[in-house]
């Protein structure tokens, strides 16, 4: 397991003081078996009139900030210390009935997965359907995990990553035509492709790091986006089509949602002259503090009795 420090600073600047409406802030990683929060601090300037924490419908930790004073700058500074336990592709376990595609979710799981299986984008010419079906073998059985791994790697290999500061995402059809996009665009493409195949999929916003402590991963320096697919036996499994990652190695979940609009890291309003807006700067720095080897309890030697 790894101990990480995450610094996430967002800074909005204006030509003259403006008033701020409510801001919704997703910066606190989700607690789970594979990631455990050790310390957390959230500093906001100007100081909010009220800052309260709640959970959204997906169980994400959400900070709500309201303000009663004007300012020329809004700075949101999050500092996190976290313990992370990577899960590799080889450790993904799938129930026997779901190891070959196609398969159906169990009656106990299906009612809770249906909304995550619904398509969100129109595909009248079935362009996305055709692309997704290209990963299903026609003359042999299709291994479920191999199919999803191939799709993840294909996006990583065949599409060009381009950062984009504008809000929102491209449609999956647009991404297929352009063969380029951001991590958000690639995540939405894979989500819709998996839903076209009848699988439940979630959008994930969070942080990216290289477990080896070196550079080489795409999408760092800001928040990152990827996909979770529900696979019976392991539950929600991470797939990062931007970097070709299967499993959670190097991925820190913050917000999970059905749609990207539900997991925007920071959103809010301001009021003032339109020309006052000077822009936004985001800096994310993930530091590996230490690598902790898991402790394996010693097995006591057998004692013979005479």
N, C-alpha and C positions, 0 to 999 in steps of 0.2 A: 504494500500500500504506500501511498505518497501523501506527504503533507504539503499543501499549496497555500500561497498567499495571492489573493486576487485584488488588484486595485482597479476600480472602474470609475473614471471621472467623466462627467458630461457637463459641458459649459455652453450656455446660451448667452450671447452678448447683443446689446442694443445701443443705438446712438444716444438715446435719452431714456429716462426712467419709464418703465411700463408696468402695468398691473398684471398679476398672474392669477389665472384660474386654478381649479383643482388639477393636480398632477398625479398620475398613476405610475407607480414605479415597481418594476420587476427586476430586482438585483440580488435577492437573497436565494441562494441555491436550495433546491428541494432536499429535505432529509429523506434518506433511504438506506437500504442495506449496503449500497456501494459508495455513498457519499455522506459524510457526517460533518456538520458544522461545528467548529471549535470556538471561533470568535467571529463577531460581526459588528460593524459600526457603519452608520449612515449619517453623514454630515451634509446639511443643506444650507446654502447662503443665497438670499437672505433667510433668516430663521423662519420656518413656517409658523403661522398662527396655531396650526394643529397638525400633528403627524400621528397617524394611527395605522396599525398593522391589522390586516384581515386576510382571509383566504378567499380566492375566487372559486368558481364552480368546479374547476379542475384540481383544486387543492394547492394551487400555487400561492406562495407568500406574496402579498400585495401591500405596498405602502401607499397610503393616500395622504397627500400634503396639500393644505390650503394656506393661503397667504393674505395678509392684510396691509401690506406695504409695497410701494413701487421700488424698482431697482433697475440699474443698467446691466446687471448680470445676474443670471441664475446658475448656480453651481451645485451639482449633485455628486457627492463624493462617497463612494461605497468601498469599504475595506473588509475583506473576508479572509479568514483562515479556515482551511478545510482539509479533512482527511478523505482521500479518494482511493477506492479499490477497483482497479481495472478488471473488466471482463473481456476476454479475448474471443475471437470467432470460434476457436476450437472448444470453448467452454459453453457454447450455446446448446442447450438440450431441447429437443423437440419430441413431443409425444409421438409414438409410432404411427397413429392414424393421420398425423399432419406432416410427416416427413416427405411425403410425395404430394405434389400439386397435380390436380386440384383436391381440396379437402373442404369440409364444412366445419364451422365452429360448433361447439357443443350447445345443446339447448339451454344449459345453465349460463353460458357466456354470451350467447348471441344477443339477447335483449339489451345488454349493457354496451355492446360493441356496434350496434346498428348505426348510430349517428356518426361514428368514426369510419364507417364504410360507405357513407353517402358521398357521391360525386359533388364537387363544388363548382366545376367549370364545364361549360357546354362543349361538346365535341361532335357536332352534327355530321361531319365527314369521317368520323371514327379514326382520325389521325393518331390520337394518343392510344386508342385501343389497339390499333395495328402495331404501334411501336412496343407497347407492353407485351402483346402476344408473341413478339419476336423472341422473348426470353423463355418461352414455353416450348419444350422439345416436342416435335411432331411424331417422331418415329420411336421414341423411347420414353420411359418414365422420367418425370421432371422432379429432381430433388429440390425441395422448397428452399432450403437455405442456400444452395448453390445458385438457384434462380435469382434470389434477392441479392446475393453477392455479385453476380454477373451484372445485374442492373446498376448496382452501386458503382462498380468499376467502369461500366460503360459511360456513365455520366462523367466520371472523373477523367476518363481517357478521351472522349469524343467531344466534350464541350469545353469552351474557354471561360475561365473565371475572370470577371471584370467587376471591380468594386463600383458601387453606385450609391451616392448620398441621398438620392430622392426616396421618399417614402413609398411604400407599396411594393408589390411584386408583379412580375410578368405573368401572363397566363401560361399554362403548360404548352399550349400550341405555339405561342410566340417564342418560348424558349427552344422548342424543337426546331422551329424555322430558323432562328438566329444562330443556334448552336453556341450560345454564350449567355452569361448571366451572373448573378450574385449567388451566394450560398442560399439565400431565401428562395430565389428562383429555382435552383436545383432541388431544394427540399420540396417545394410545391409540385414540381414535375414528378418526382418520385412518389410522393403521396398520392397524387391523382392516378398514376400508373398502377400503383398497388391496389387502390380502390377499384380501378377498372378490372382487376383480377379477382375482386371479391375479398380483399384483405382489409383489416382494420388498420388505419394509419393515423398518426399524430404528428403535428408540427412541434419542433422543440427549439427554444431559444436558450442560449447559454454561453459558455466560455470554452475556448479551445486551447490546448497546450500540447507540447511534444513530451511524452514520458521520458525520452532520452535526454531532455534538457537542451536540445539544439533546435535550430530553425528548420524550416522545410515543410511546414504545414500551411495550407492556404486558408485565409480567412481570419488569421490572428490580428491583434491590434485593435479589434473592436469586438462587439458581440458576434456570436456565430449562430448558424441555424442548421438543423439536420432533421432526421426522421426517426420515428419509432413505429415499429410494426408489431402487432400482437401475434405471437407464435405460441401455441399451446405447449406447455412444458417449461418455457422460460418467461412467459409473459411478454411485456413490452421490451423489445430488443432494439438497440440503437443502430442506425445506418447513416453514415455521413457521405453522401454522394460527391461532395466537394473534394474530399480527401481520400475517398475509397476506404473508409473505416467501417468495419463490421464489429460490433461490440462497443463498449463505452470507453475504450482506451483513449485518453486525452480529451474526453468530452465531459463537461460539467453542466448538468441540467439546472436551469433556473425556472423556466416557464414551459409548460406543456399545454397544447391546445388543439382543437379541431381545425382552426383556421389561423393563419399568421396574424390577422388583425386582432386576435384575442391574446397575443403574446408579445406585443410591442414593448421593448424594454422600458422606455420612458415616453409617456404621452401626456399632453396637457394643453392648456390654452393661455394666451396672453392678449392684452388689449392695449392699443396705443396707435400711433401713426404707422401705416404700413411700411414706410421707408425706414422705420427704426430698426428692423431686424438685420443684424450683421452676420447671422449664421450660428452654426453649432459645431462644437469640437468634441470628439469622443476619443478617449484614450483608455485602453484596457491592457493591463500588464499582469501576466500570470507568472509567478516565480515558484520554482520547486525548492522548498525549504529543506526537505530531507526525504530519503527513501527508507521506509521502515519494512524490514523483513517480517513476515508473519511468524508468530510464535507457535510452534507445534508442540503440544504437551508431550512430555516423555512418557513412554509406556513402561510401567513398572515390570521388572523381570518376574517371571513366574517363580513361585516358591514351592519347592517339592516338600511334601510332608510324608514322613515315614511312620 
